[in-house]
Amino acid sequence: MKLSLEQRGSAALAGAIALIYAPALRSPVIYDDASHVRDNPAFRLPFGEFLSGLFSRDYFSFANERTYQPLVTLFHYATHDQPLLYRAFGLSLHFLNAVLLYRVALALNAGRRPAIFAAILFAVFPASTELLNFSSFKGHLFAATCILAVLLSVIRYCADTKKTTLPLNLFIFLILGLFSKESALVAVPLSLTYIALFARPDLPRLRRLAAPVALICAAYFVFRFAVLSPPRAFPRTFDYSALESFAFYLRTLAVPYPLCLERTMPLGPWWIVWLALFAGLAVLLRRSKESLFALAWIPVALLPFLHLIPFSNVSPVADRYLYLPAAGLCLLLARLPVPVPVLVCLAVLWSGISVSRNMTYRSTRALFEQTASCAPRNARAQFLLGMICFQEKDYPAARAAYQRVLALTESSGARAALADIERAEKAAR
């Protein structure tokens, strides 16, 4: 049976993703995957008791989570002791998202070749390696699938002016997204952006979507913030401005190197330059609705991560938050009048960076050393390095790392680790 061009392209795309991420498929279970997935006590409970805790008011303490993602928690209950399975499933979702982006590009009249390049660039974008290598971040992956599906449903509903029934799949994917990650709410402003640019004449018919979407969102907000017991807060809150955070993500989208598990915000007024470049690009693209939508996609997809509300986390910014914004960037690059050889070279360059990054995941110490090097002002980055050095009985390196932690912040954990090092060295002598 002869395969169609799309089927052959899909097979090639799936193969490319598998090759790029093959080096990390059997990497050690570390970082958040160790505590939130492999060693999570909730996953050792009988299924009935697990379900009771999953849908209780105490979800956050039960699941050891700070965001509401019961669908992901249920997935990890079934796969927590099979890292190869949950990593392979994540790559399958990534492939599906690339295909969905291809469909969105076609629906935006990008043409087959730009749509193919958008999917390829998205599939190999280097900053996605963090999200795809740690299953504890899979909520972002599930949510992205649902967001793209909702957007595609909206585009198709707008295009079919004769359609009178509401698109049931739109509401299903929105609900599934909200059970995957709170950031799935991005589906609403992203769809509204599309409607504002392309479907304003059809607003009377589109108003029929407003009531059920508003009802779903309202029910979610009531349940999430009024019914559920609040999650445990981080001890530190980052009060960076939304513009600084946005500029950092613009810089990392444009230059996804070096990649880093933990981040610190650069010092100085550097962020003004990136905001000016973004504003200038918006002015240049103002005559093309399709390109303007792809550009607007980036800040809309970043809304949950821009410190609009004081951000409580270990790192103020993270590579994994760029997963959905990268789709907008790739869509934009494919639509711009960029020569095909340039796009091919960019795809090859990004693939090489992704392969190199995935090779780093095979060695825990190499990964944590690189993290401490690229985020010298991040206390957790130094703590992770100290932890692996202690496990490998490299006590001088461990001591130096924990001392850097204490130079950055007060840490009872670092002080306890230094005492452990002293005892270990005495025992060795």
C-alpha positions as CSV (number, residue, x, y, z in Angstrom):
1,M,0.0,0.0,0.0
2,K,1.4,3.3,-1.1
3,L,1.7,5.9,1.7
4,S,0.5,9.5,1.2
5,L,2.9,12.4,1.4
6,E,1.5,13.3,4.8
7,Q,1.9,9.8,6.1
8,R,5.5,9.6,4.9
9,G,6.2,13.0,6.5
10,S,4.6,11.9,9.8
11,A,6.8,8.8,9.8
12,A,9.9,10.8,9.1
13,L,9.0,13.3,11.9
14,A,8.4,10.5,14.4
15,G,11.7,8.9,13.5
16,A,13.6,12.2,13.9
17,I,12.1,12.7,17.4
18,A,13.0,9.2,18.3
19,L,16.6,9.6,17.1
20,I,17.1,12.9,18.8
21,Y,15.8,11.7,22.2
22,A,17.1,8.2,22.1
23,P,20.2,9.1,24.1
24,A,18.1,10.1,27.1
25,L,15.5,7.4,27.1
26,R,17.4,5.3,29.6
27,S,19.0,8.2,31.6
28,P,18.9,8.0,35.4
29,V,15.7,8.9,37.3
30,I,16.8,12.1,39.0
31,Y,15.7,15.7,39.9
32,D,11.9,16.1,40.3
33,D,11.2,12.7,38.7
34,A,12.8,11.0,41.8
35,S,10.6,12.7,44.4
36,H,7.4,13.4,42.5
37,V,7.2,10.3,40.3
38,R,9.4,7.3,41.4
39,D,9.3,7.8,45.2
40,N,5.9,9.4,45.5
41,P,4.1,7.5,48.3
42,A,0.7,8.1,46.8
43,F,1.6,5.7,43.9
44,R,2.1,2.8,46.3
45,L,-1.5,3.0,47.6
46,P,-4.3,0.6,46.5
47,F,-6.1,2.0,43.6
48,G,-9.3,2.8,45.5
49,E,-7.5,4.7,48.2
50,F,-5.5,6.5,45.5
51,L,-8.6,7.6,43.7
52,S,-10.1,8.8,47.0
53,G,-7.1,11.1,47.6
54,L,-6.9,12.2,44.0
55,F,-10.3,13.7,44.0
56,S,-10.3,15.0,47.6
57,R,-9.9,18.6,48.9
58,D,-6.4,17.7,49.9
59,Y,-5.1,16.9,46.4
60,F,-2.0,19.0,46.7
61,S,-0.7,17.5,49.9
62,F,-1.8,14.0,48.8
63,A,-0.1,14.1,45.4
64,N,2.9,16.3,46.5
65,E,2.0,18.9,43.9
66,R,1.7,22.7,43.7
67,T,-0.4,22.8,40.6
68,Y,-3.7,21.0,39.9
69,Q,-3.0,18.2,37.5
70,P,-5.0,15.1,38.5
71,L,-4.9,13.6,35.0
72,V,-1.1,13.6,35.1
73,T,-1.1,12.2,38.6
74,L,-3.3,9.3,37.4
75,F,-1.0,8.7,34.5
76,H,2.0,8.5,36.9
77,Y,0.2,6.1,39.2
78,A,0.1,3.7,36.3
79,T,3.7,4.3,35.0
80,H,5.8,5.6,37.9
81,D,8.0,2.6,38.1
82,Q,8.5,2.4,34.3
83,P,10.6,5.4,33.2
84,L,11.1,4.0,29.7
85,L,7.3,3.9,29.3
86,Y,6.5,7.3,30.6
87,R,9.4,8.9,28.6
88,A,8.3,7.2,25.4
89,F,4.7,8.3,26.0
90,G,6.0,11.9,26.4
91,L,7.7,11.7,23.0
92,S,4.5,10.3,21.5
93,L,2.6,13.3,22.8
94,H,5.4,15.6,21.5
95,F,5.0,14.1,18.0
96,L,1.2,14.5,18.3
97,N,1.7,18.2,19.2
98,A,3.9,18.7,16.2
99,V,1.2,17.2,14.0
100,L,-1.4,19.4,15.6
101,L,0.8,22.5,14.9
102,Y,1.0,21.3,11.3
103,R,-2.8,21.2,11.1
104,V,-3.0,24.7,12.7
105,A,-0.6,26.1,10.1
106,L,-2.6,24.6,7.3
107,A,-5.8,26.0,8.7
108,L,-4.1,29.4,8.8
109,N,-3.4,29.1,5.0
110,A,0.3,28.8,5.5
111,G,0.7,26.3,2.7
112,R,2.1,22.8,2.9
113,R,5.8,23.6,2.9
114,P,5.6,26.3,5.7
115,A,3.4,24.0,7.7
116,I,5.9,21.2,7.4
117,F,8.8,23.4,8.5
118,A,6.7,24.7,11.4
119,A,6.2,21.1,12.6
120,I,9.8,20.2,12.1
121,L,11.3,23.2,13.9
122,F,8.9,22.7,16.8
123,A,9.8,19.0,17.0
124,V,13.6,19.7,17.3
125,F,13.5,23.0,19.4
126,P,16.2,22.6,22.0
127,A,14.6,24.1,25.1
128,S,11.9,21.4,24.9
129,T,14.4,18.8,26.1
130,E,13.8,19.7,29.8
131,L,10.1,19.1,29.5
132,L,10.5,15.9,27.5
133,N,13.2,14.4,29.8
134,F,11.4,14.9,33.1
135,S,8.0,13.3,33.4
136,S,7.2,15.4,36.5
137,F,6.7,18.3,34.0
138,K,4.3,16.3,31.8
139,G,1.4,18.5,32.8
140,H,2.7,21.1,30.4
141,L,2.8,18.5,27.7
142,F,-0.7,17.3,28.3
143,A,-1.9,20.9,28.5
144,A,-0.2,21.9,25.2
145,T,-2.0,19.0,23.4
146,C,-5.3,20.2,24.7
147,I,-4.6,23.9,23.9
148,L,-3.7,23.1,20.3
149,A,-6.7,20.9,19.9
150,V,-9.0,23.6,21.3
151,L,-7.4,26.2,18.9
152,L,-7.8,23.9,15.9
153,S,-11.5,23.4,16.9
154,V,-12.1,27.1,17.1
155,I,-10.4,27.7,13.7
156,R,-12.5,25.0,12.0
157,Y,-15.7,26.2,13.7
158,C,-15.0,29.8,12.4
159,A,-14.3,28.5,8.9
160,D,-17.5,26.5,8.7
161,T,-20.1,29.3,8.6
162,K,-22.9,26.8,8.0
163,K,-22.2,24.9,11.3
164,T,-24.9,25.6,13.9
165,T,-24.1,23.0,16.5
166,L,-21.5,23.7,19.1
167,P,-18.2,21.9,18.7
168,L,-18.3,19.3,21.6
169,N,-14.7,18.4,21.1
170,L,-13.7,22.0,22.0
171,F,-15.3,21.7,25.4
172,I,-13.9,18.2,26.0
173,F,-10.3,19.2,25.3
174,L,-10.7,22.4,27.4
175,I,-11.8,20.3,30.4
176,L,-9.1,17.7,29.8
177,G,-6.5,20.5,29.6
178,L,-7.7,22.0,32.9
179,F,-7.3,18.6,34.6
180,S,-3.8,18.4,33.1
181,K,-2.3,21.8,34.1
182,E,-3.7,25.2,35.2
183,S,-1.8,26.8,32.2
184,A,-4.4,25.1,29.9
185,L,-6.5,28.3,30.5
186,V,-4.2,29.8,27.8
187,A,-6.5,28.1,25.3
188,V,-9.1,30.8,25.9
189,P,-7.0,34.0,25.2
190,L,-5.2,32.2,22.3
191,S,-8.5,31.4,20.7
192,L,-9.8,35.0,21.4
193,T,-6.7,36.3,19.7
194,Y,-7.5,34.3,16.6
195,I,-11.1,35.4,16.6
196,A,-10.1,39.1,17.0
197,L,-7.8,38.9,14.0
198,F,-9.7,36.6,11.6
199,A,-13.3,36.1,12.6
200,R,-14.7,39.5,13.9
201,P,-17.5,39.5,11.2
202,D,-18.7,36.2,12.5
203,L,-19.0,37.3,16.1
204,P,-22.8,36.9,16.4
205,R,-22.5,33.2,15.7
206,L,-19.3,32.8,17.8
207,R,-21.0,34.3,20.9
208,R,-22.7,31.0,21.3
209,L,-19.4,29.6,22.4
210,A,-18.9,32.2,25.2
211,A,-21.5,30.9,27.7
212,P,-20.3,27.2,27.9
213,V,-16.6,28.3,27.9
214,A,-17.3,30.8,30.7
215,L,-19.2,28.2,32.7
216,I,-16.4,25.7,32.4
217,C,-13.8,28.3,33.5
218,A,-15.9,29.6,36.3
219,A,-16.5,26.1,37.7
220,Y,-12.8,25.4,37.5
221,F,-11.8,28.6,39.3
222,V,-14.4,27.9,42.1
223,F,-13.2,24.4,42.6
224,R,-9.5,25.2,42.3
225,F,-9.4,28.2,44.6
226,A,-12.5,27.9,46.9
227,V,-12.9,24.1,47.3
228,L,-9.3,22.6,47.2
229,S,-7.0,23.2,50.2
230,P,-4.2,25.5,49.0
231,P,-0.8,23.9,48.1
232,R,2.3,24.2,50.2
233,A,4.0,27.5,49.3
234,F,7.7,27.9,48.4
235,P,9.7,29.8,51.0
236,R,10.8,32.4,48.4
237,T,8.8,34.5,46.1
238,F,10.2,36.1,43.0
239,D,8.9,39.6,42.3
240,Y,10.4,40.2,38.9
241,S,8.4,42.4,36.6
242,A,6.4,40.8,33.8
243,L,8.5,42.7,31.2
244,E,11.8,41.3,32.5
245,S,10.4,37.8,32.5
246,F,9.0,38.2,29.0
247,A,12.3,39.6,27.7
248,F,14.2,36.6,29.2
249,Y,11.9,34.2,27.4
250,L,12.3,36.2,24.1
251,R,16.0,35.9,24.5
252,T,15.9,32.1,25.1
253,L,13.5,31.6,22.2
254,A,15.8,33.4,19.9
255,V,19.0,31.8,21.3
256,P,18.1,28.5,23.0
257,Y,21.6,28.0,24.3
258,P,23.0,27.3,26.9
259,L,20.1,25.3,28.4
260,C,19.9,25.0,32.1
261,L,17.8,23.1,34.7
262,E,17.9,26.0,37.1
263,R,17.9,29.7,36.1
264,T,18.7,33.1,37.5
265,M,17.7,36.4,35.9
266,P,20.5,38.4,34.3
267,L,21.4,41.6,35.9
268,G,21.1,45.1,34.3
269,P,18.7,46.7,31.8
270,W,19.4,44.0,29.1
271,W,15.7,43.3,28.9
272,I,14.9,46.6,27.2
273,V,16.7,45.5,24.1
274,W,14.6,42.4,23.6
275,L,11.4,44.2,24.2
276,A,12.3,46.8,21.6
277,L,13.2,44.1,19.1
278,F,9.8,42.4,19.7
279,A,7.9,45.7,19.3
280,G,9.8,46.5,16.1
281,L,8.9,43.0,14.7
282,A,5.3,43.6,15.6
283,V,5.3,46.9,13.6
284,L,6.9,45.2,10.6
285,L,4.4,42.3,10.6
286,R,1.3,44.4,11.2
287,R,0.0,44.0,7.6
288,S,0.0,40.2,7.8
289,K,-2.7,38.8,10.1
290,E,-1.2,35.3,10.0
291,S,2.3,36.5,11.0
292,L,0.9,38.8,13.6
293,F,-1.1,35.9,15.1
294,A,2.0,33.8,15.3
295,L,3.9,36.6,17.0
296,A,1.0,37.3,19.4
297,W,1.0,33.5,20.2
298,I,4.3,33.9,22.1
299,P,3.2,36.4,24.8
300,V,-0.2,34.8,25.1
301,A,1.3,31.4,25.7
302,L,3.7,32.9,28.3
303,L,0.9,34.6,30.3
304,P,1.0,32.0,33.2
305,F,4.8,32.5,33.7
306,L,5.3,36.2,33.5
307,H,5.1,37.0,37.3
308,L,1.8,38.9,36.7
309,I,1.1,37.3,40.1
310,P,4.2,37.1,42.4
311,F,5.8,33.9,41.3
312,S,6.7,31.3,44.0
313,N,9.2,28.7,42.8
314,V,12.8,27.6,43.1
315,S,13.9,29.3,39.9
316,P,12.2,32.5,38.6
317,V,12.2,31.3,35.0
318,A,12.5,27.8,33.4
319,D,13.2,26.3,30.0
320,R,10.1,24.1,30.2
321,Y,7.8,27.1,30.1
322,L,8.9,27.7,26.5
323,Y,7.2,24.6,25.1
324,L,4.0,26.2,23.9
325,P,5.5,29.6,23.0
326,A,8.0,27.8,20.8
327,A,5.1,26.6,18.7
328,G,4.3,30.3,17.9
329,L,7.9,31.0,17.1
330,C,8.1,28.0,14.7
331,L,4.9,29.0,13.1
332,L,6.2,32.5,12.6
333,L,9.6,31.4,11.2
334,A,7.9,29.1,8.7
335,R,5.6,32.0,7.5
336,L,8.3,34.6,7.1
337,P,10.1,34.9,3.7
338,V,13.1,32.9,5.0
339,P,14.9,30.9,2.3
340,V,14.4,27.1,2.6
341,P,18.2,26.4,3.0
342,V,18.2,28.8,6.0
343,L,15.3,26.9,7.6
344,V,17.0,23.6,6.9
345,C,20.2,24.8,8.5
346,L,18.3,26.1,11.6
347,A,16.5,22.7,11.9
348,V,19.9,20.9,11.7
349,L,21.5,23.3,14.3
350,W,18.6,22.9,16.7
351,S,18.7,19.1,16.3
352,G,22.4,19.1,17.1
353,I,21.9,21.2,20.3
354,S,19.0,18.9,21.3
355,V,21.1,15.7,20.8
356,S,24.0,17.2,22.7
357,R,21.7,18.2,25.6
358,N,20.1,14.7,25.7
359,M,23.5,13.2,25.9
360,T,24.2,15.3,29.0
361,Y,21.1,13.7,30.7
362,R,22.9,10.3,30.7
363,S,25.3,11.5,33.4
364,T,23.8,12.9,36.5
365,R,27.0,14.6,37.6
366,A,27.7,16.1,34.2
367,L,24.1,17.5,34.2
368,F,24.4,19.0,37.7
369,E,27.9,20.4,37.0
370,Q,26.6,22.2,33.9
371,T,23.6,23.4,35.9
372,A,25.8,24.9,38.6
373,S,28.0,26.5,36.0
374,C,25.2,28.2,34.0
375,A,23.3,29.3,37.1
376,P,26.0,30.3,39.6
377,R,23.6,32.5,41.6
378,N,21.0,29.8,42.0
379,A,21.2,28.0,45.3
380,R,19.3,24.9,44.2
381,A,21.8,24.4,41.3
382,Q,24.7,24.4,43.7
383,F,22.8,22.1,46.2
384,L,22.2,19.6,43.4
385,L,25.8,19.5,42.6
386,G,26.8,19.1,46.2
387,M,24.3,16.2,46.6
388,I,25.7,14.1,43.7
389,C,29.3,14.8,44.7
390,F,28.5,13.6,48.2
391,Q,26.9,10.5,46.8
392,E,30.0,9.8,44.7
393,K,32.2,10.4,47.9
394,D,33.9,13.4,46.3
395,Y,33.8,15.3,49.6
396,P,35.9,18.3,48.6
397,A,33.7,19.1,45.6
398,A,30.6,18.5,47.7
399,R,31.8,20.8,50.5
400,A,32.6,23.6,48.0
401,A,29.1,23.3,46.5
402,Y,27.3,23.5,49.8
403,Q,29.5,26.4,50.9
404,R,28.3,28.2,47.7
405,V,24.8,27.5,48.7
406,L,25.3,29.1,52.1
407,A,27.0,32.1,50.5
408,L,23.8,32.6,48.5
409,T,21.1,31.9,51.1
410,E,20.6,30.4,54.6
411,S,20.0,26.7,54.2
412,S,19.5,24.2,57.0
413,G,19.9,21.4,54.4
414,A,23.3,22.7,53.3
415,R,24.5,23.0,56.9
416,A,23.3,19.4,57.6
417,A,25.0,18.2,54.5
418,L,28.3,19.8,55.6
419,A,28.0,18.0,58.9
420,D,27.4,14.8,57.1
421,I,30.6,15.4,55.0
422,E,32.6,15.9,58.2
423,R,31.3,12.6,59.7
424,A,32.0,10.8,56.4
425,E,35.5,12.1,56.2
426,K,36.2,11.1,59.8
427,A,34.9,7.6,59.2
428,A,37.0,7.3,56.1
429,R,40.1,8.3,58.0
